[in-house]
Amino acid sequence: MMKLTILGCSGGVGADLRTTCLQLDDDILIDCGTGAGDLDLEGMRKIDHVFLTHSHMDHIAMLPMLADSAGSFRKIPLVVHALPETIAILKTHVFNSLLWPDYTVQPAPENPYIRFEAIRVGETVFLDGRKITALPALHSVPALGYLFDSGEHSFAFSGDTTLCDAFWEMLKKVGNLRYLMMEATFLKRNIERARISGHMTPGLLSQGLARLEYPAGILITHMEAGRNEETMKEIRASCGQYGPIEVRRGDVFDF
């Protein structure tokens, strides 16, 4: 069995809102948004792997600080799994010794705080009996979703994406899906903005869920800050038959 804890699930920040960060068991993070900042130092030191969906700030904001805070206490580098394009963006614009130290070679090239590992759609990483598979996504920058498989059940996470045919096709092959966590960023009146930025609306979500061949718990994430109630109302109107639930910081899912 695996345990997934929601550290951050909002499309923005303010008061108790945190951006995307999911903790898988004690040692893995999925994205590293501001939710990662709620981990205490001991919790940060336990993180051995980070799987990034894409390079946008709300999903990577705490990665530089996580590496900095925990790095000197760790004997091995933090392994960051991401698309090659995402790695290139982070090395160029974040870990460039200008915005932040290049922790891929510091404090010493033979003992860095971070080690990047490329992952591509369809590839699976095996970690102590847990399977993490990269799923397709369609966003404004190269992006992934992920499937976490404990052997008994699976949990799928869309990351940031608009309607992506390949994502739903891959889900058809998952016979043990227990939860599906989907982004639903924009209201239907913002369909053009959603199109340009590569995000979902309730209507697009409904089209995707209609392709789901197996029943699963539908979890909604990444709504615009301050518009959760209105967005969920639209989602229930268009997707109510699937029983969608808004995820909140602190929620825990076992599978």
C-alpha positions in Angstrom: 0.0 0.0 0.0 1.1 3.5 -0.7 0.1 6.8 1.0 -0.3 10.1 -0.8 -0.6 13.3 1.2 -1.7 16.6 -0.3 0.8 19.3 0.8 -0.4 21.8 -1.8 -3.2 21.8 -4.4 -4.1 25.4 -5.2 -3.6 27.4 -8.4 -2.4 30.2 -6.2 -1.2 31.3 -2.8 -2.5 33.3 0.1 -3.4 32.5 3.7 -3.6 28.7 3.9 -3.3 28.1 0.1 -0.3 26.2 -1.2 0.7 25.4 -4.7 1.1 21.9 -6.0 3.1 19.4 -4.0 2.1 15.8 -3.3 4.0 13.6 -0.8 4.2 9.9 -1.6 4.9 7.9 1.5 7.7 9.7 3.4 10.5 9.9 0.7 9.0 11.1 -2.5 7.5 14.4 -3.7 5.5 14.9 -6.8 6.1 18.5 -7.8 7.7 20.9 -5.3 5.4 23.9 -5.1 4.9 26.0 -2.0 3.3 23.1 -0.2 6.7 21.6 0.3 7.5 24.4 2.6 5.2 22.9 5.2 7.5 20.0 5.8 9.7 20.3 8.8 13.5 19.9 8.4 13.4 16.3 9.3 10.7 15.6 6.8 12.7 17.5 4.1 15.8 15.3 4.8 13.8 12.2 4.2 12.9 13.2 0.6 15.0 11.1 -1.7 13.1 11.7 -5.0 11.2 14.5 -6.6 9.1 13.9 -9.7 8.3 17.1 -11.6 5.4 17.5 -14.0 6.8 20.6 -15.6 8.8 23.7 -15.1 6.3 26.4 -14.0 7.0 28.3 -10.8 4.0 27.1 -8.9 5.3 23.5 -9.3 9.0 24.0 -8.6 9.1 27.0 -6.3 10.4 25.2 -3.3 12.9 22.9 -5.1 15.8 25.3 -4.7 15.1 25.8 -1.0 14.5 22.1 -0.4 17.9 21.3 -1.8 19.5 24.0 0.2 17.8 23.2 3.5 18.3 19.4 3.4 21.4 19.0 1.3 24.1 19.4 3.9 22.4 16.8 6.1 22.1 14.2 3.3 24.8 11.7 2.2 23.4 11.2 -1.3 21.9 13.7 -3.8 18.2 14.5 -4.1 17.2 12.8 -7.3 14.9 15.0 -9.5 13.0 13.2 -12.2 11.7 15.3 -15.1 11.4 15.6 -18.8 14.7 16.5 -20.5 13.1 19.8 -21.6 12.2 20.6 -17.9 15.7 19.8 -16.8 17.1 22.1 -19.4 14.8 24.9 -18.3 15.8 24.5 -14.6 19.5 24.4 -15.3 19.3 27.4 -17.5 17.0 29.6 -15.5 17.1 28.4 -11.8 20.3 26.4 -11.0 22.5 28.7 -12.9 24.7 30.3 -10.2 22.8 33.5 -10.8 19.3 33.0 -9.5 20.4 30.1 -7.3 23.6 28.0 -6.8 24.1 25.2 -9.3 23.4 22.4 -6.9 24.0 19.8 -9.6 27.8 20.5 -9.1 27.8 22.1 -5.7 29.0 21.9 -3.0 31.3 19.6 -5.0 30.9 17.9 -8.4 31.5 14.5 -6.8 28.9 15.2 -4.1 26.2 17.5 -5.4 22.9 18.3 -3.6 20.8 17.5 -6.7 21.0 14.9 -9.5 18.7 15.2 -12.4 17.4 12.1 -14.1 15.4 12.3 -17.3 12.1 10.6 -17.6 9.9 10.3 -20.7 6.3 9.5 -21.4 5.6 5.8 -20.8 8.8 5.2 -18.8 8.5 3.7 -15.3 10.7 4.2 -12.3 10.7 1.4 -9.7 11.3 2.4 -6.1 11.1 -0.3 -3.4 8.2 -2.1 -5.0 6.4 1.1 -6.1 5.9 1.9 -9.7 5.8 5.5 -11.0 5.0 5.9 -14.7 5.1 9.1 -16.7 1.8 9.9 -18.4 1.3 12.3 -21.3 0.0 15.8 -20.7 -0.7 18.8 -23.0 0.3 22.2 -21.5 1.9 25.4 -22.5 5.3 24.0 -21.8 6.5 20.3 -22.0 4.7 18.5 -19.2 3.8 15.1 -17.7 1.3 13.5 -15.5 2.1 10.4 -13.4 0.6 7.1 -12.4 1.6 5.7 -9.0 1.0 1.9 -8.7 1.3 0.1 -5.4 0.6 -3.3 -7.0 -2.8 -3.4 -5.5 -4.2 -0.1 -6.6 -3.1 2.9 -8.7 -3.4 6.7 -8.4 -3.2 8.9 -11.5 -2.4 12.6 -11.5 -2.9 14.7 -14.5 -0.4 17.5 -13.6 -1.2 20.7 -15.6 -2.9 19.8 -18.9 -5.7 20.6 -21.2 -7.7 17.8 -22.8 -5.0 15.3 -23.9 -6.1 12.3 -25.9 -3.0 10.3 -25.2 -3.5 10.7 -21.4 -6.9 9.1 -21.5 -5.7 6.4 -23.9 -3.0 5.4 -21.4 -5.6 5.3 -18.5 -7.6 2.8 -20.5 -4.8 0.3 -19.9 -4.9 0.8 -16.1 -7.0 -1.9 -14.6 -6.5 -1.1 -10.9 -7.2 2.6 -10.9 -8.5 3.8 -7.5 -8.1 7.6 -7.7 -7.8 10.0 -10.6 -6.7 13.6 -9.6 -7.4 16.1 -12.4 -6.7 19.8 -12.7 -9.6 22.1 -13.4 -8.1 25.5 -13.4 -10.5 27.8 -15.3 -14.2 28.5 -15.3 -16.1 27.9 -18.5 -16.2 31.6 -19.2 -12.4 31.5 -19.5 -12.3 28.8 -22.2 -10.1 30.9 -24.4 -7.6 31.6 -21.6 -7.6 27.9 -20.8 -6.9 27.1 -24.5 -4.0 29.5 -24.6 -2.4 28.4 -21.3 -3.1 24.6 -21.7 -5.5 24.1 -18.8 -8.8 22.4 -18.1 -12.3 23.8 -17.7 -15.3 21.9 -16.3 -16.5 21.2 -19.9 -13.2 19.8 -21.0 -13.0 17.7 -17.8 -16.4 16.3 -18.6 -15.2 15.3 -22.1 -12.2 13.5 -20.6 -14.1 11.7 -17.9 -16.5 10.3 -20.5 -13.6 8.3 -21.8 -12.7 6.7 -18.5 -13.5 3.0 -18.8 -13.0 2.1 -15.1 -14.7 3.6 -12.0 -12.4 5.7 -9.9 -12.5 8.4 -7.2 -12.3 11.7 -9.0 -10.3 14.3 -7.2 -10.2 18.0 -8.3 -7.1 20.1 -7.9 -5.4 23.3 -9.2 -8.4 25.6 -9.2 -8.0 29.4 -9.4 -7.4 30.8 -5.9 -10.6 32.3 -4.6 -12.8 30.6 -7.2 -13.0 27.1 -5.8 -16.7 27.2 -4.9 -17.8 28.5 -8.3 -15.5 26.1 -10.1 -16.8 23.1 -8.2 -20.4 24.2 -8.8 -19.7 24.1 -12.6 -17.9 20.8 -12.2 -20.8 19.2 -10.4 -23.2 20.5 -13.1 -21.1 18.9 -15.9 -19.5 16.0 -14.2 -21.7 15.2 -11.2 -22.3 11.6 -12.2 -18.6 10.9 -11.5 -18.8 12.1 -7.9 -16.0 14.7 -8.1 -14.4 15.8 -4.8 -12.3 18.9 -4.2 -9.0 17.9 -2.7 -7.7 20.0 0.2 -4.3 20.5 1.8 -3.8 17.8 4.4 -5.9 15.1 2.7 -4.5 11.6 2.7 -5.2 8.8 0.2 -4.2 5.2 0.7 -4.1 2.9 -2.3 
